[in-house]
Amino acid sequence: MNKLLISLTLAAALGAVAQARSFDRVTTWATALQVVEPHNIPPEPGLAGNSLRQIVQISIGGKDLQLRLSNYYTDTETEILGVEIARAKTMGSGPEIDEASTVELTFDGQRSFSMMPGVDVVSDPVRFKTADRENLAITIHYGKISTDKMTGHPGSRTTSWIATGNTTDFSAPAARTDHWYTVSAIDVKPRRRKAAAVAVLGDSITDGRGTTTNGQDRWTDQLSRSLLKDRRTRHLAVLNFGLGGNCVLRGGLGPTGLSRYRHDLLQVCGVRYIILFEGTNDLGGSQDALQTANGIQAAWTQIAQDAHERGIKVFGATVTPFKGNGYYSEDHERGRQQLNDWIRSSGVFDGVIDFDRLVADPQDPVRLDPAYLYENDWLHLNAQGYEVMGRGIDRRLFY
C-alpha cells in the first residue's frame, strides 16, 4: 500500500520558482514561544540565580552561529549573567557536553546583560562550525527572572537541566524538566549555496505530542532528514513553530496563529517556504465548524498574501482526521472537510501537503490509521505516524 504523498498543485508548485537569492544568515533551529503556564514553570531550585542547560538539534550546519534569546512574553526584566554554547553528547537524555567545544557568547559585546520586557536579543556572531542535525547545548546563567510570567516553550520533548548557582558543572544531581525557557532560535552562516529555511506554523501535532522524549522525531525532524538526503534540497533548514493546544483564530493555548505568524514566520532569517498546518483545535472547540473553517480560510489567505509579498512560497497542509476523539461530531467533520477541500482547490497556495490522506485509515477515512495512534486519543500520532508524515512530503515542492 503506497501512502506516499501528497497532492501537489503542480502548475503552481513547479511552475512558480521560489526566489533563488542567497541569504547571509539562515535560522537553522527555532521554537514557538508563549507565556509559560504555572504548571510548566521550572522546578526547584528554579532559574533565578542558577544555571540552565538546554539541548537542541539543529537542521543544517554552518560556519558560525548566533543565538537568539527572548523575553517577548515576560513583563519584567530578565538578568543574564552569561551564556555558553557547546556540542552536546546526547539528544537530551543527559547534560554532558564536549567541554573543549565550549564557546562563551556575548551580546553587543557584553557577557552579562538584562533583557527588557517584550524583546528578543541576538548574540554577536561566533566562530562555531556545525554539522547537519548536530546536537548543541546552550547553558544560561540567570540572575533575576520572573517566576510567575516567563517566556518559554512548554512542549520541548527534550530534557533541560538546572544546576544550583552560576556553574558549568552539571555532574552533580541536577533538576530535570522537559521544557525550554528563554531560547528562541539559532542562526548560522550556511555552508551551502542558496541555503534557506522552511518555517512551519502548527499546533500540538507539529509540536510533537506523541513523539519520543529526547528522540528528535517530530514530523518536522523527519522532513528535515528527508530534505538532507536529496542534493536538490539539502540546503534547507526546517523550523518548527508548533504550540500544543494552539488555535489559529481564538482561544486555545498560547498566542493564536493569526497573532503570532509575523513574529514566528517572518522575522527569522532566510525563510523561503512556509507550511500552514493548523486548525484542529479551532474546529474541535467550535460551535459552528463551517463558520470556523471560513475564518481559517481567511487567515490562511492573509498569511499567504503577506508571505508572497516577501517572495516566500506557502504550502497548505490538510487537517488530519480526529473521529473517535472528543473533538469529533458530524458538524466538526463537515468543517474539517470544507477546510481541506478549500486547501486542495482554492489556488491560494503554491502547493498542497495532504496529511489527511497520508495518515487516514483506508477503511474509515474520517479517522486516523490505528497503526499511528498515540495513547488511543484518535487525535495525536505516534512516532511511526510522524515519520510517515515527514517522510511522505514530496520533495519536489522545494525544487
N, C-alpha and C positions, 0 to 999 in steps of 0.2 A: 504494500500500500504506500503510495507516494504522497506524503503530506507536505512536500516542499512547496512551497510558495505560491506565490504572492502575486496578487493581482496588480500588474503594472498598468499604468496608463501610458502605454509605450510611446505614443506620439509626444506626450509631454515629457516623460521621464528620460527618453533617449534623444528626443529631438532638440530639447532646450538644454544646451550645455551650461553647466554651472560655471561661474567665473573661475578662471584658472590662475588668478593672481596669487602671488606668493605672500604669505604672512610672515613677518619677522618673528612674531610670537604666536604660539598656539597653546590653548589650555588643554592639558593632557589628562587632568583629573579635576572633577568638581562635584559638589553636592548641593542639594537644595537646603535652604535654611528656614528656620521658624523660631518662634518663642518656645523654649523647651518647657513642656508641661511639668507640673510639680512632681509627678511620679517618675519622671525621667531625669531629674537633676542629679548631679554626680553624688555618689555615695560618700560616706565618711572615709577620709578626712576632708572631703570637698576640695575645691580648686584653690580657694584663697590661701596664699602663702605656700602653695605646694606645686608639684610638677606633674605634668600630664604627658604621657607618650601615646600617640595615636598612629596607627598604621594604615596606609592607603596603597592601593595598587594602581599605578598609572596605566595609561593605554599606549601612547607612543613615547619613545625616548627622545632625548635632546642633548644639546651640547652644554647648556647651562639651565638654570631654573630660577623662578621667582615664586614665592609663596604668598597666597592671599589669606588674610585673616579678616574676620568680620565681627562687628559689634552692631550689626544692622538692626536687630530686633531687641536691643537692650537699651534701657533708658538711663543708664548710669555709665560712667567711665569704667573701662577695664584696664587694669595696670598689668603690663607685660614686662617682666624682668629680664627675659632672654628667650631666644628660640634657636634650636639646633635641628638640622636635618641629617639623616644618615641612612645607609642601606639597612633594611630590616632583614633579619634571618628567618622570619616566618611571615605568613599571610595574616597574622593577627593572633595566633594561638599563644604566643609568648612575646615578651617585650625585648628580646635580645636583638642587638644590632651589631654591625661591623664597626667597632669603635674607631678604627683607623679612617673610616669614611666620613666621620662626623665633621660637619661644617657649621660654623656659627653664622646666623643670619643677622643682617642689620636692616633697619627701616629708616630711610632718609638719613643714613649714616649712623644711626643710634641703635645700640643693643637693647636698651630699656626705653620704654615709651608708654604712653597712655592712649588708648583708643577712645575717642569721643563717642557718645551715643549716636546710633544711626549711621555709622560709617563703615566702609571697608578700607583696609590698608594693604599695600603691596610691598614686599621686601625688595631690597636692592638686588640686582642680578648677581648670581654667584656661580662660579665655575663648578659644575657638578654634572658629569656625564651620566646619563641614564639610558637603560635599555628598555625595549618594549615590554610591557606588562611587569615592570620591576616593582618590588615592594619597598616602600620608603617609610621611615619612622620620623615623625615630627614630634619633638619634645618642646613643650611650652612651660616656662616657669612664670607662675602668676604672683602678682601682688594682690591688690584689692580687686574683687569681682563681685558683682551682684549674685546673690544666692536665690533670688525669687523671680528674676526675669533675665535669663541669659539666652544668647544666640547659639543654636546648635542644630544637629541633625539626629533625631531620635533613632531612626531605623538604619544604623550603620551596618548591621550584620557583620561587624568587625569589632573585636575586643580592644578597648583602650585601658590604660594602666595609670593609676595615680599613686605617686610616691610622696611621702611627707617631706616638706621643706624644699629648698632650692637645690636640687640634686640631679645628677645624671645616673645615679645608682638605683636601678630597678630590680636588683638581685634579691633584696630583702622582700618579704611579703608586701605586695602592692595591692591596692584595691582594684577590682576589675569592674568594668561597665561596658555594655555593648551599645555605646552611643559616641558620637563625635561632638566636640564643642569647639567653637571659635574658628576652626579651619574651614576654608571656603573653596579654595582652588589652588592648583599648581600650574603655572605657565612655563613652557620651555621654548628655547630657541631650537627649532626642529632640525634633525639631521637630514631629512629627506626634502627634496624639492616639492613645491606645491602642497606642503602639509596643511591640513585644515582640520576642523572639528565637526562632528555630528552631535547636536545637542538634543536631548530627549526630555520633553515635558510629560510627567506622568504621576500616577498615584502609587498605592502600595504594590501593585503588580510590577511596576517598573522599579520601585524601591527595593523589591526583592523578598517580600514576605513569602516564606516557604523555601527559600534557598538555604544553603549550608552556612551557618555562622563560621566566619573565617575561611570559607571556601571560595569566595570571589566568583560566584557562579550565577549572578543575576543574568537576565536575558541580554542586558546591555554589555556585560562582560563577554558573553558568548558571541555577540555581534562583533565586538572588538577583535576577538581572536579569529573570527571568520574573515574579517577585513584584512588582518595582518597576514593571512595565508595567500593573499592574491596580490601580485606585484602591482596591479592597477588600483588597489585600494589600501595598500599597506601604509600609506602616508596619512591615514585618517585616525584621529582620536575620537573616542566616544564618551560623551559626558552625560551622566545620569542625574537628572533633576526630578526624580520621583520623590513624593512625600506620602507616607502612609495616611490614609483617611482623607486625602485631599479631594477637593471639588474644583471644577472649572469655574462655576458661576457664584455659588454662595454656600455657606455652611461648611461642614467638614472640618478637618484639622489643618492648621497652618494657613498661610495666606493663599487665597484662591489662585488657580492657574491664570485667570484673566488679570489678576492684580500683580502677579509676580513674573510674568513672562518677559517683560522688558529687562528686569534686573537679572533674571536667571539665564535667559537665552541670548539676549542681545548685547550684554555687557561683558561677556567673556571673549577671549582672544581667538580669532581665526575661525569663527563659525561659518561654515559653507552650507550646511544642511541642518534642518530641524525636523524632528519626528514628533507629532502630536498624538499622544495615546492616553486619553483620559476621558472620564465621563461616567464610569461605573457608579461612583458614589452619588453623583448628581441624579442619575436615573433611578437608582435604588432607593433614594431617600425622597423622591419627588411625589407630589400629589397629582400631577398631570405630566406624565412622561413625554407625551408628544410635544407639549409646550417646552419642557426642559430640553428635549432634543433640538427644537428650533433655536433655543438660546445658545446651546453649544455650537450649533452650526454658525450662528452669527459671530460667536467668539473666535472660532477657527478661521472664519473669513477675515476678521480683523487682524489676527496674528499673521495670517498668510500675506495679507496686503503689506503690513509693516515689514515683514521679512523680505518680500520681493522688492520693496523699495531699496533695500540694502544689498540686493544681489544674492540673497540666500534662498535656496530651494527648500520647499516644505513638502513633507510626506504625511499624509493622513493615515492613521492606523485604526482599524475597526475595533470596536469594543468586544471583548471576549464574552462567551456565554456565562450565565450565572443561575440557570434553573437549578433548584434544589437549595439555594441559599435563601435567607430571609428577605433579601432584596427582590426576589422574583415574584412577579404577578403577571397576568396577561397584559395589563396596562404597561408595566415596566418593560416587558418584552417588545410590545409594539413600539415603544420609544427607542429601544435599542436597535430594532430592525430599521426604523426610519433613519436613525442617525447613520447606521452602517451603510444603508443604500445610498444616502447622500454622500458619504465619504467616497464611495466607489464611483459615483456617477456625476458629481457636481462640477468637476473641472476646476475646482478651487486649488487643487493640489498638483504638484509636479509628479506625483506618483502615489500609489496606494500600497500599504502593507496590510495584508488581510489576515491579521492574527485570528479573527473569528473563525475563518475556515481552516486555519492551520491547526488549531487545538480543539475544535469541536468534536463531539462524539459522532462518529459516522452513522450510528444507529439512532441518534436523537440529537440533531444539530443545534438545538437550543440549550444544550448543556455541555460542560467540559467532558473531554475524553476521560473516563475514570482512571486511566493509566497515569494521568498527570495531576491527580488531586493531591492537595496538601491538607491534611487533617480533616478530610471529607467535608470541608466547608462549601464546596461547589463554587468557589469564587477564586481562590488563590491556587497557584500551581506549585508543584514540587520542582526539585532541581532538574529532573528529566524534562518536565514541561517547559521550563525556561530555556533549556538547551534547544528544544525543538523550535521555540520562538526565535531565539537569537540566531541560530544556525540556518533557520529557514528563510531568512530575509535575503532576497535576490540581490547579489552584489552589483548587478547591472544598474541598479538605481544610482550608484555612486560613480559609475564610469564617466 
